[in-house]
Amino acid sequence: MAVANSIQSELDEAEHVIRQQMARIAELEIEVERLRATASAHSVLREIYLNPASPEGNRIKAAQAALNVETPKLQSVPQPMDLVAEEIEPLAVVVERQRRRADALLCEARNIEVSPSGAVRILPKPGGNGSSE
């Protein structure tokens, strides 16, 4: 009787393992189907031409179609940009140039008066003769 119980327990264990394996196989089949459904055109072509069970004509057509993706065409590369750096100007030279410009603008400056009514009047330059120039 002990031998029968031992055999029965081994059969039960084997049945349990087989059920787990069948469940895992079903999960993997679903995963494979999902991956195939989201496969790109190139991966489908690659699968066809790598499958030795596919007809030779189909494999050749798939390989030809996938060729442009796997080995891109050689194209000429544009020349690098011809860049020229600006000359670095010392700060003292920049300051002197800006001061000369500011002085020139001050010589041309005029006083402007805007009345509350919006009328604009140009006042004579200080030290000027009162004319518009």
Buried (B, 14 or more C-beta within 10 A) or exposed (E): EEEEEEEEEEEEEEEEEEEEEEEEEEEEEEEEEEEEEEEEEBBEBBEBBEEEEBEEEEBEBBBEBBEEEEEEEEEEEEEEEEEEEEEEEEEEEEEEEEEEEEEEEEEEEEEEEEEEEEEEEEEEBEEEEEEEE
